């Protein structure tokens, strides 16, 4: 018999950055809000200690172990086999099922789309158009940025109606050298980040510790743990260790309850007026598919078999090289600067757009491990360690993947430690993205030339690193036959079921998905409140009237 003691006006499933920020806004209006979180509590001090004591500093999941009552994927030192890979290519997404969610270990990159990202099908004949445009979302980008404290360059291709609320973080020496030496060929600018350059909202400015990932040691960068604290301050209630495995509906398709297991696998039933699915783009479609019934045999919100489909991320390939001068990566944030001229253009009809992102991660730890494995010791070790630490640099692309219904999240036949079917990924990267990779290699080569590079090491063709930006699996749109939710995140088949997740994004563009998801979620919250007699939605912006896209200063010879 299920325990039915919890109820609220809004029941939010998932206490990550999106659900918490949205919950705070709804609670501020006076509504009762309850967040259900599968994982346990979060403690920054514990995460920092785990990182400092870890033997694998490059494994950003070491501070966030999977727990049996809310498992998540772990791949090192060995795969825990929670996330099944059906191929033909691997999609080894990393995410955290814990209070605050995966943004605990993000790089705080808080990018907006560029305006043409919203209509790539109309403009370039590829992908999908969004059911809204840049200026519909622009006021909510600003709202989110003001909550988080976002700063960065204004020369990234994304127009603004108001200034950034935060100034740029100081540019590290290595990035300044890149900027100077690439000037005239590539414009290197500061990334858009939710990282303090000054004291903000009771949090200190960046101290340059250079371990933004896997955890900022001083909370200088915004993350889901901070969003949860803000939500609780607004009156949101939270139930941890609440692993939701089923949504119930009535005979009209309205959601009436969420059922969850506690740590003892006792079933609890939570009722509410409106339900918001705010887990990530893997766990949210998993729950919808798990909630199948006699009335909805394919799962909830899935009449047209769209739940879990169109899985996208941002694959990356890279070039590592030795510069002809000492630059000493490792001072300041890990991912501070980028080149943005290839985010948009008519070439998108032929190949993927991309950003070029420069790492500033210290080379000392990785070089030490590598040299010791090679058996290098003594004076030779000292000389090589100094050379690598001072001169090694790396640049990667952040490539767009187009929506493809065959790339999807489904249910596995295997069950996890709670007896719930595991998620399974079907994934393949197509020629459109591969051609973007090929084009970016020409930029890589030019950058290496300008930096006087030697010892060039390109990643192999068709071998991609994943950026953990899970998009598309709950796609929003205008035609119920081709998407899961409408432009406000409401499920077509269930009038009181909303979704707030990176999974809603119909296309992946070239940037971290977090701020896009947050802006969409805050727009959804505004719509819900306006429909119930609250304040009107924010007025649409007019930034596109004077916007001009970035144009590359350099083009390779054909």
Buried (B, 14 or more C-beta within 10 A) or exposed (E): EEEEEBBBBBBBBBBBBBBBBBBBBBBBBEBBBBBBBBBBBBEBEEBBEBBEEBEEBEBBBBBBEBBEBBBBBBBEEEEBBBBBBEEEBBBBBBBBBBBBBBBBBBBBBBBBBBBBBBBBBEBBEBBBBBBBBBBBBBBBBBBBBBBBBBBBBBEBBBBBEEEBBBBBBBBBBBBBBBBEBBEEBBBBBBBBBBBBBEEBEEBEBBEBBBBBBBBBBBBBBBBBBBBBBBBBEBBBBBBBBBBBBBBBBEEEBBBBBBBBBBBEEEBBBBBBBBBBBBBBBBBBBBBBBBBBEEEBEBBBBBBBEBBBBBBBBBBBBBBBBBBEEEBBBBBBBBBBBBBBBBBBBEBBEEBBBBBBBBBBBBBBBBBBBBBEEEEBEEEEBEEBBEBBBBBBBBBBBBBBBBBBBEBBBBBBEEEBBBEBBBBBBBBEBEEBBBBBBBBBBEBBBBBBEBBEBEEEEBBEEEEBBBBBBBBBBBBBBEEBEBBBBBBBBBBBBBEBBBBBBBBBBBBBBBBBBBBBBBBBBBBBBBBBBEEEEBEEBBEBBEBBEEBEEBEBEBEEEE
